[in-house]
Amino acid sequence: MFKMPVGLYEKALPDELTWEERLIAAGQAGYDFVEISIDESDERLARLDWSPAERAAMQRTIANTGIKIMTMCLSAHRKFPLGSHIPELRQRGEEILRKAIDFAADVGLRVVQVMAYDVFYETSDQETRANFLEGLQRGSQYAGQAGVMLGLENLDTPFVDGLGQALAIINEIDSPWLKLYPDIGNLAAAGHCVPYELSLGRGKVLGVHVKDALPQIIRGVPYGKGIVPFEESFRALADIGFWGLLGIEMWGQMHTDEDPIEAAAAARRLVDRLVSETWPTGQPSCQQVEGL
């Protein structure tokens, strides 16, 4: 029997939890894995410099709890963008990407999500696009030698707010180690027709971020209070033969009036319903041919 793995973004849970506590809490809420965040903060960036002993300790924690860390949300490139006009920032961005890939390989992550920002705090232009492509090309080569997949995520800037733009970059780089990791909330917030956008991703989607959103608001919208067409989006995923990772993206600090574990569990129940209604057999649409 096949199973659609569902993961929880680490920021859905309190920051003060240890990794063992965080993984146990995610398991209690019904999740199969946790998505680690490497954002702009010094604290989270420092994880990329963990010693071999610290990485081994994380592996033991994963083994002891039975909850994996399968994906990384690498948003540190907002501060250190691959497309920056400033050479030192570009070099730092590429260093961060290589360290993230090494971390994933050492700890056992399957996917490093690369944010599709050419730049965030600078003005985007043809130079920043060319720089971004060059850095991502080298990053894809590095990922190949490490055996780690990169997932390009659509975001909240015009550079890549839809999957057509993301696919253009993926096709230009043409690496088997670089695929799509769509965020359906970001698509809706940017004004796109989410099911249509997902239909463009056949054969290219590693996983999907599942969250609600409002126009131009991509964080902190409770499930069911936004504009994301969940049922139609999941049917579109089934139509393109998707069977992969689903990541629940939540920010616990934005909902301090809720119990974070119960809120995470409620989101998991929503996704369970969507999956069971969309893939009622619990199996991907393509069946293995007998004898192969």
Short mmCIF file of the C-alpha atoms (twelve columns), coordinates in Angstrom:
data_MODEL
# 
_entry.id   MODEL 
# 
loop_
_atom_site.group_PDB 
_atom_site.id 
_atom_site.type_symbol 
_atom_site.label_atom_id 
_atom_site.label_alt_id 
_atom_site.label_comp_id 
_atom_site.label_asym_id 
_atom_site.label_seq_id 
_atom_site.Cartn_x 
_atom_site.Cartn_y 
_atom_site.Cartn_z 
_atom_site.pdbx_PDB_model_num 
ATOM 1   C CA . MET A 1   0.000   0.000  0.000   1 
ATOM 2   C CA . PHE A 2   1.339   3.396  -0.998  1 
ATOM 3   C CA . LYS A 3   1.219   6.363  1.352   1 
ATOM 4   C CA . MET A 4   1.346   10.084 0.654   1 
ATOM 5   C CA . PRO A 5   3.932   11.438 3.167   1 
ATOM 6   C CA . VAL A 6   2.779   14.584 4.955   1 
ATOM 7   C CA . GLY A 7   5.244   16.865 6.718   1 
ATOM 8   C CA . LEU A 8   4.994   19.787 9.127   1 
ATOM 9   C CA . TYR A 9   6.998   23.000 8.845   1 
ATOM 10  C CA . GLU A 10  9.070   23.400 11.989  1 
ATOM 11  C CA . LYS A 11  7.807   26.957 12.577  1 
ATOM 12  C CA . ALA A 12  4.342   25.560 13.252  1 
ATOM 13  C CA . LEU A 13  5.691   24.471 16.651  1 
ATOM 14  C CA . PRO A 14  7.264   26.546 19.452  1 
ATOM 15  C CA . ASP A 15  10.871  27.613 18.864  1 
ATOM 16  C CA . GLU A 16  11.942  26.571 22.360  1 
ATOM 17  C CA . LEU A 17  11.365  22.859 21.707  1 
ATOM 18  C CA . THR A 18  14.393  20.628 21.365  1 
ATOM 19  C CA . TRP A 19  14.629  18.631 18.177  1 
ATOM 20  C CA . GLU A 20  13.511  15.498 19.998  1 
ATOM 21  C CA . GLU A 21  10.505  17.344 21.419  1 
ATOM 22  C CA . ARG A 22  9.721   18.860 18.016  1 
ATOM 23  C CA . LEU A 23  9.785   15.526 16.202  1 
ATOM 24  C CA . ILE A 24  7.711   13.836 18.923  1 
ATOM 25  C CA . ALA A 25  5.144   16.678 18.780  1 
ATOM 26  C CA . ALA A 26  4.892   16.360 15.005  1 
ATOM 27  C CA . GLY A 27  4.346   12.635 15.362  1 
ATOM 28  C CA . GLN A 28  1.639   13.226 17.979  1 
ATOM 29  C CA . ALA A 29  -0.113  15.527 15.501  1 
ATOM 30  C CA . GLY A 30  -0.058  12.735 12.910  1 
ATOM 31  C CA . TYR A 31  2.838   13.786 10.693  1 
ATOM 32  C CA . ASP A 32  5.331   11.594 8.876   1 
ATOM 33  C CA . PHE A 33  8.170   14.117 8.738   1 
ATOM 34  C CA . VAL A 34  9.247   17.634 9.678   1 
ATOM 35  C CA . GLU A 35  10.516  20.332 7.347   1 
ATOM 36  C CA . ILE A 36  13.562  22.123 8.746   1 
ATOM 37  C CA . SER A 37  13.971  25.870 8.237   1 
ATOM 38  C CA . ILE A 38  17.219  27.558 7.275   1 
ATOM 39  C CA . ASP A 39  16.188  31.200 7.174   1 
ATOM 40  C CA . GLU A 40  18.029  34.517 7.391   1 
ATOM 41  C CA . SER A 41  18.583  34.343 11.154  1 
ATOM 42  C CA . ASP A 42  22.060  33.658 12.501  1 
ATOM 43  C CA . GLU A 43  20.642  30.913 14.735  1 
ATOM 44  C CA . ARG A 44  19.208  28.871 11.882  1 
ATOM 45  C CA . LEU A 45  22.072  29.598 9.480   1 
ATOM 46  C CA . ALA A 46  24.445  28.212 12.124  1 
ATOM 47  C CA . ARG A 47  22.857  24.792 11.657  1 
ATOM 48  C CA . LEU A 48  24.707  24.520 8.347   1 
ATOM 49  C CA . ASP A 49  27.971  24.577 10.313  1 
ATOM 50  C CA . TRP A 50  27.064  21.769 12.682  1 
ATOM 51  C CA . SER A 51  29.927  19.404 13.398  1 
ATOM 52  C CA . PRO A 52  29.846  15.730 12.320  1 
ATOM 53  C CA . ALA A 53  28.984  14.851 15.935  1 
ATOM 54  C CA . GLU A 54  26.023  17.250 15.948  1 
ATOM 55  C CA . ARG A 55  24.763  15.860 12.650  1 
ATOM 56  C CA . ALA A 56  25.109  12.314 13.966  1 
ATOM 57  C CA . ALA A 57  23.128  13.329 17.056  1 
ATOM 58  C CA . MET A 58  20.330  14.574 14.792  1 
ATOM 59  C CA . GLN A 59  20.336  11.254 12.951  1 
ATOM 60  C CA . ARG A 60  19.999  9.417  16.284  1 
ATOM 61  C CA . THR A 61  17.107  11.674 17.275  1 
ATOM 62  C CA . ILE A 62  15.359  10.876 14.003  1 
ATOM 63  C CA . ALA A 63  15.932  7.155  14.547  1 
ATOM 64  C CA . ASN A 64  14.744  7.283  18.166  1 
ATOM 65  C CA . THR A 65  11.530  9.207  17.428  1 
ATOM 66  C CA . GLY A 66  10.672  7.548  14.122  1 
ATOM 67  C CA . ILE A 67  9.870   10.945 12.565  1 
ATOM 68  C CA . LYS A 68  12.078  11.945 9.664   1 
ATOM 69  C CA . ILE A 69  13.321  15.325 8.492   1 
ATOM 70  C CA . MET A 70  12.793  15.005 4.746   1 
ATOM 71  C CA . THR A 71  12.805  18.570 3.406   1 
ATOM 72  C CA . MET A 72  14.545  21.884 4.027   1 
ATOM 73  C CA . CYS A 73  12.993  25.300 3.472   1 
ATOM 74  C CA . LEU A 74  16.073  27.301 2.477   1 
ATOM 75  C CA . SER A 75  14.844  30.886 2.732   1 
ATOM 76  C CA . ALA A 76  18.225  32.348 3.724   1 
ATOM 77  C CA . HIS A 77  18.652  33.396 0.099   1 
ATOM 78  C CA . ARG A 78  16.400  36.377 0.766   1 
ATOM 79  C CA . LYS A 79  19.372  37.954 2.553   1 
ATOM 80  C CA . PHE A 80  22.088  36.308 0.469   1 
ATOM 81  C CA . PRO A 81  20.541  36.006 -3.009  1 
ATOM 82  C CA . LEU A 82  22.094  34.023 -5.818  1 
ATOM 83  C CA . GLY A 83  21.220  36.833 -8.230  1 
ATOM 84  C CA . SER A 84  22.595  39.780 -6.259  1 
ATOM 85  C CA . HIS A 85  24.406  42.630 -7.997  1 
ATOM 86  C CA . ILE A 86  26.976  42.391 -5.179  1 
ATOM 87  C CA . PRO A 87  29.574  39.651 -5.795  1 
ATOM 88  C CA . GLU A 88  30.140  38.993 -2.079  1 
ATOM 89  C CA . LEU A 89  26.433  38.336 -1.505  1 
ATOM 90  C CA . ARG A 90  26.289  35.986 -4.495  1 
ATOM 91  C CA . GLN A 91  29.305  34.069 -3.215  1 
ATOM 92  C CA . ARG A 92  27.736  33.783 0.231   1 
ATOM 93  C CA . GLY A 93  24.487  32.606 -1.348  1 
ATOM 94  C CA . GLU A 94  26.262  29.854 -3.277  1 
ATOM 95  C CA . GLU A 95  28.180  28.835 -0.161  1 
ATOM 96  C CA . ILE A 96  24.888  28.569 1.752   1 
ATOM 97  C CA . LEU A 97  23.397  26.408 -1.004  1 
ATOM 98  C CA . ARG A 98  26.382  24.041 -1.005  1 
ATOM 99  C CA . LYS A 99  26.314  23.792 2.796   1 
ATOM 100 C CA . ALA A 100 22.575  23.108 2.710   1 
ATOM 101 C CA . ILE A 101 23.126  20.269 0.231   1 
ATOM 102 C CA . ASP A 102 25.909  18.818 2.390   1 
ATOM 103 C CA . PHE A 103 23.674  19.055 5.481   1 
ATOM 104 C CA . ALA A 104 20.866  17.270 3.639   1 
ATOM 105 C CA . ALA A 105 23.183  14.492 2.498   1 
ATOM 106 C CA . ASP A 106 24.634  14.002 5.980   1 
ATOM 107 C CA . VAL A 107 21.355  14.049 7.928   1 
ATOM 108 C CA . GLY A 108 19.190  12.233 5.389   1 
ATOM 109 C CA . LEU A 109 16.991  14.959 3.887   1 
ATOM 110 C CA . ARG A 110 15.597  14.249 0.434   1 
ATOM 111 C CA . VAL A 111 14.855  17.749 -0.866  1 
ATOM 112 C CA . VAL A 112 16.335  21.214 -0.422  1 
ATOM 113 C CA . GLN A 113 13.772  23.814 -1.448  1 
ATOM 114 C CA . VAL A 114 15.392  26.709 -3.268  1 
ATOM 115 C CA . MET A 115 13.415  29.926 -3.069  1 
ATOM 116 C CA . ALA A 116 12.958  31.409 -6.543  1 
ATOM 117 C CA . TYR A 117 14.165  34.869 -5.569  1 
ATOM 118 C CA . ASP A 118 16.776  36.268 -7.914  1 
ATOM 119 C CA . VAL A 119 16.950  39.102 -5.362  1 
ATOM 120 C CA . PHE A 120 14.668  40.232 -2.555  1 
ATOM 121 C CA . TYR A 121 16.072  43.458 -1.114  1 
ATOM 122 C CA . GLU A 122 17.467  44.684 -4.455  1 
ATOM 123 C CA . THR A 123 15.939  45.611 -7.803  1 
ATOM 124 C CA . SER A 124 15.406  42.669 -10.129 1 
ATOM 125 C CA . ASP A 125 16.727  43.001 -13.678 1 
ATOM 126 C CA . GLN A 126 18.329  40.950 -16.452 1 
ATOM 127 C CA . GLU A 127 21.642  40.896 -14.611 1 
ATOM 128 C CA . THR A 128 20.093  39.436 -11.450 1 
ATOM 129 C CA . ARG A 129 18.247  36.803 -13.514 1 
ATOM 130 C CA . ALA A 130 21.472  35.763 -15.258 1 
ATOM 131 C CA . ASN A 131 23.322  35.652 -11.930 1 
ATOM 132 C CA . PHE A 132 20.556  33.540 -10.376 1 
ATOM 133 C CA . LEU A 133 20.615  31.048 -13.238 1 
ATOM 134 C CA . GLU A 134 24.383  30.754 -13.051 1 
ATOM 135 C CA . GLY A 135 24.341  30.133 -9.304  1 
ATOM 136 C CA . LEU A 136 21.483  27.658 -9.531  1 
ATOM 137 C CA . GLN A 137 23.237  25.811 -12.340 1 
ATOM 138 C CA . ARG A 138 26.305  25.306 -10.159 1 
ATOM 139 C CA . GLY A 139 24.083  24.372 -7.235  1 
ATOM 140 C CA . SER A 140 22.334  21.734 -9.341  1 
ATOM 141 C CA . GLN A 141 25.669  20.219 -10.300 1 
ATOM 142 C CA . TYR A 142 26.701  20.122 -6.639  1 
ATOM 143 C CA . ALA A 143 23.371  18.535 -5.708  1 
ATOM 144 C CA . GLY A 144 23.966  15.854 -8.327  1 
ATOM 145 C CA . GLN A 145 27.278  14.800 -6.832  1 
ATOM 146 C CA . ALA A 146 25.647  14.671 -3.369  1 
ATOM 147 C CA . GLY A 147 22.533  12.811 -4.535  1 
ATOM 148 C CA . VAL A 148 20.161  15.483 -3.157  1 
ATOM 149 C CA . MET A 149 17.169  16.881 -5.046  1 
ATOM 150 C CA . LEU A 150 16.543  20.627 -5.354  1 
ATOM 151 C CA . GLY A 151 12.959  21.869 -5.487  1 
ATOM 152 C CA . LEU A 152 12.323  25.336 -6.965  1 
ATOM 153 C CA . GLU A 153 9.485   27.110 -5.151  1 
ATOM 154 C CA . ASN A 154 7.274   29.877 -6.561  1 
ATOM 155 C CA . LEU A 155 7.109   32.921 -4.316  1 
ATOM 156 C CA . ASP A 156 5.677   36.393 -3.792  1 
ATOM 157 C CA . THR A 157 7.753   38.453 -6.230  1 
ATOM 158 C CA . PRO A 158 7.175   38.874 -9.980  1 
ATOM 159 C CA . PHE A 159 10.394  37.010 -10.810 1 
ATOM 160 C CA . VAL A 160 8.732   33.626 -10.190 1 
ATOM 161 C CA . ASP A 161 5.194   33.871 -8.848  1 
ATOM 162 C CA . GLY A 162 3.867   31.188 -11.211 1 
ATOM 163 C CA . LEU A 163 4.923   27.753 -12.345 1 
ATOM 164 C CA . GLY A 164 5.418   28.776 -15.965 1 
ATOM 165 C CA . GLN A 165 8.279   31.024 -14.904 1 
ATOM 166 C CA . ALA A 166 9.705   28.318 -12.661 1 
ATOM 167 C CA . LEU A 167 9.534   25.748 -15.462 1 
ATOM 168 C CA . ALA A 168 11.346  28.110 -17.809 1 
ATOM 169 C CA . ILE A 169 14.253  28.231 -15.345 1 
ATOM 170 C CA . ILE A 170 14.213  24.464 -14.813 1 
ATOM 171 C CA . ASN A 171 14.185  23.801 -18.550 1 
ATOM 172 C CA . GLU A 172 17.025  26.249 -19.122 1 
ATOM 173 C CA . ILE A 173 19.221  24.624 -16.468 1 
ATOM 174 C CA . ASP A 174 18.136  21.126 -17.631 1 
ATOM 175 C CA . SER A 175 19.330  19.139 -14.627 1 
ATOM 176 C CA . PRO A 176 17.687  15.933 -13.335 1 
ATOM 177 C CA . TRP A 177 18.435  17.209 -9.824  1 
ATOM 178 C CA . LEU A 178 16.264  20.335 -10.137 1 
ATOM 179 C CA . LYS A 179 12.454  20.039 -10.154 1 
ATOM 180 C CA . LEU A 180 9.386   21.939 -8.926  1 
ATOM 181 C CA . TYR A 181 8.181   22.351 -5.358  1 
ATOM 182 C CA . PRO A 182 4.977   24.405 -5.826  1 
ATOM 183 C CA . ASP A 183 3.334   26.398 -3.054  1 
ATOM 184 C CA . ILE A 184 -0.402  26.510 -3.724  1 
ATOM 185 C CA . GLY A 185 -0.941  29.364 -1.266  1 
ATOM 186 C CA . ASN A 186 1.630   31.519 -3.032  1 
ATOM 187 C CA . LEU A 187 -0.010  30.761 -6.390  1 
ATOM 188 C CA . ALA A 188 -3.425  31.853 -5.124  1 
ATOM 189 C CA . ALA A 189 -2.064  34.967 -3.402  1 
ATOM 190 C CA . ALA A 190 -0.440  36.060 -6.674  1 
ATOM 191 C CA . GLY A 191 -3.783  35.807 -8.475  1 
ATOM 192 C CA . HIS A 192 -3.104  32.625 -10.439 1 
ATOM 193 C CA . CYS A 193 -5.616  29.875 -11.193 1 
ATOM 194 C CA . VAL A 194 -4.053  27.227 -8.957  1 
ATOM 195 C CA . PRO A 195 -5.375  24.094 -10.727 1 
ATOM 196 C CA . TYR A 196 -4.210  25.389 -14.104 1 
ATOM 197 C CA . GLU A 197 -0.764  26.240 -12.756 1 
ATOM 198 C CA . LEU A 198 -0.409  22.771 -11.235 1 
ATOM 199 C CA . SER A 199 -1.401  21.215 -14.556 1 
ATOM 200 C CA . LEU A 200 1.811   22.639 -16.023 1 
ATOM 201 C CA . GLY A 201 3.950   20.566 -13.672 1 
ATOM 202 C CA . ARG A 202 3.382   17.039 -14.965 1 
ATOM 203 C CA . GLY A 203 6.471   14.946 -14.284 1 
ATOM 204 C CA . LYS A 204 8.278   17.844 -12.589 1 
ATOM 205 C CA . VAL A 205 6.755   18.095 -9.082  1 
ATOM 206 C CA . LEU A 206 8.714   16.696 -6.111  1 
ATOM 207 C CA . GLY A 207 6.369   17.960 -3.436  1 
ATOM 208 C CA . VAL A 208 3.781   20.611 -2.655  1 
ATOM 209 C CA . HIS A 209 3.427   23.219 0.069   1 
ATOM 210 C CA . VAL A 210 -0.151  23.230 1.324   1 
ATOM 211 C CA . LYS A 211 -1.416  26.391 3.000   1 
ATOM 212 C CA . ASP A 212 -4.220  28.915 2.697   1 
ATOM 213 C CA . ALA A 213 -3.709  32.517 1.575   1 
ATOM 214 C CA . LEU A 214 -5.409  35.773 0.691   1 
ATOM 215 C CA . PRO A 215 -4.560  38.181 -2.132  1 
ATOM 216 C CA . GLN A 216 -0.942  39.253 -1.510  1 
ATOM 217 C CA . ILE A 217 -0.980  37.608 1.955   1 
ATOM 218 C CA . ILE A 218 1.003   34.369 2.078   1 
ATOM 219 C CA . ARG A 219 1.486   33.774 5.811   1 
ATOM 220 C CA . GLY A 220 -0.780  33.288 8.777   1 
ATOM 221 C CA . VAL A 221 -4.104  32.694 6.996   1 
ATOM 222 C CA . PRO A 222 -6.050  29.932 8.807   1 
ATOM 223 C CA . TYR A 223 -7.092  26.973 6.682   1 
ATOM 224 C CA . GLY A 224 -10.537 27.592 5.223   1 
ATOM 225 C CA . LYS A 225 -10.328 31.369 5.715   1 
ATOM 226 C CA . GLY A 226 -8.529  32.146 2.483   1 
ATOM 227 C CA . ILE A 227 -8.952  31.773 -1.269  1 
ATOM 228 C CA . VAL A 228 -7.031  28.552 -2.014  1 
ATOM 229 C CA . PRO A 229 -9.284  26.043 -3.865  1 
ATOM 230 C CA . PHE A 230 -8.051  22.957 -2.043  1 
ATOM 231 C CA . GLU A 231 -10.324 20.331 -3.601  1 
ATOM 232 C CA . GLU A 232 -9.707  21.547 -7.151  1 
ATOM 233 C CA . SER A 233 -5.972  21.833 -6.497  1 
ATOM 234 C CA . PHE A 234 -5.696  18.275 -5.224  1 
ATOM 235 C CA . ARG A 235 -7.686  16.992 -8.207  1 
ATOM 236 C CA . ALA A 236 -5.251  18.814 -10.483 1 
ATOM 237 C CA . LEU A 237 -2.357  17.100 -8.711  1 
ATOM 238 C CA . ALA A 238 -4.008  13.723 -9.224  1 
ATOM 239 C CA . ASP A 239 -4.612  14.547 -12.894 1 
ATOM 240 C CA . ILE A 240 -0.879  15.094 -13.485 1 
ATOM 241 C CA . GLY A 241 -0.038  11.845 -11.702 1 
ATOM 242 C CA . PHE A 242 1.485   13.473 -8.639  1 
ATOM 243 C CA . TRP A 243 2.434   11.185 -5.765  1 
ATOM 244 C CA . GLY A 244 5.010   12.745 -3.503  1 
ATOM 245 C CA . LEU A 245 5.631   14.912 -0.465  1 
ATOM 246 C CA . LEU A 246 3.003   17.221 0.996   1 
ATOM 247 C CA . GLY A 247 4.259   19.938 3.335   1 
ATOM 248 C CA . ILE A 248 1.909   21.725 5.746   1 
ATOM 249 C CA . GLU A 249 3.188   25.278 6.143   1 
ATOM 250 C CA . MET A 250 2.055   27.032 9.315   1 
ATOM 251 C CA . TRP A 251 3.482   29.692 11.648  1 
ATOM 252 C CA . GLY A 252 2.608   28.968 15.259  1 
ATOM 253 C CA . GLN A 253 3.766   32.370 16.494  1 
ATOM 254 C CA . MET A 254 1.064   34.001 14.332  1 
ATOM 255 C CA . HIS A 255 -1.696  32.094 16.153  1 
ATOM 256 C CA . THR A 256 -0.740  32.307 19.813  1 
ATOM 257 C CA . ASP A 257 -4.377  31.805 20.891  1 
ATOM 258 C CA . GLU A 258 -4.323  28.215 19.548  1 
ATOM 259 C CA . ASP A 259 -2.696  25.072 20.856  1 
ATOM 260 C CA . PRO A 260 0.040   24.478 18.246  1 
ATOM 261 C CA . ILE A 261 -0.181  20.691 18.296  1 
ATOM 262 C CA . GLU A 262 -3.973  20.692 17.940  1 
ATOM 263 C CA . ALA A 263 -3.785  23.289 15.151  1 
ATOM 264 C CA . ALA A 264 -1.223  21.134 13.356  1 
ATOM 265 C CA . ALA A 265 -3.373  18.041 13.898  1 
ATOM 266 C CA . ALA A 266 -6.416  19.825 12.446  1 
ATOM 267 C CA . ALA A 267 -4.421  20.762 9.341   1 
ATOM 268 C CA . ARG A 268 -3.298  17.148 9.013   1 
ATOM 269 C CA . ARG A 269 -6.911  15.971 9.191   1 
ATOM 270 C CA . LEU A 270 -7.795  18.385 6.378   1 
ATOM 271 C CA . VAL A 271 -5.047  17.009 4.176   1 
ATOM 272 C CA . ASP A 272 -5.972  13.427 5.046   1 
ATOM 273 C CA . ARG A 273 -9.517  14.133 3.849   1 
ATOM 274 C CA . LEU A 274 -8.308  15.766 0.637   1 
ATOM 275 C CA . VAL A 275 -5.971  12.870 -0.123  1 
ATOM 276 C CA . SER A 276 -8.547  10.163 0.651   1 
ATOM 277 C CA . GLU A 277 -11.163 11.883 -1.492  1 
ATOM 278 C CA . THR A 278 -8.790  12.527 -4.376  1 
ATOM 279 C CA . TRP A 279 -6.838  9.249  -4.345  1 
ATOM 280 C CA . PRO A 280 -9.498  6.937  -2.813  1 
ATOM 281 C CA . THR A 281 -7.488  3.741  -3.382  1 
ATOM 282 C CA . GLY A 282 -4.509  5.137  -1.490  1 
ATOM 283 C CA . GLN A 283 -2.311  4.447  -4.511  1 
ATOM 284 C CA . PRO A 284 -0.874  6.526  -7.349  1 
ATOM 285 C CA . SER A 285 -2.727  6.387  -10.639 1 
ATOM 286 C CA . CYS A 286 0.003   4.479  -12.499 1 
ATOM 287 C CA . GLN A 287 0.030   0.836  -11.435 1 
ATOM 288 C CA . GLN A 288 3.074   -1.382 -11.680 1 
ATOM 289 C CA . VAL A 289 2.907   -3.759 -14.638 1 
ATOM 290 C CA . GLU A 290 2.707   -7.384 -13.460 1 
ATOM 291 C CA . GLY A 291 6.004   -9.206 -13.821 1 
ATOM 292 C CA . LEU A 292 8.199   -6.083 -13.869 1 
# 
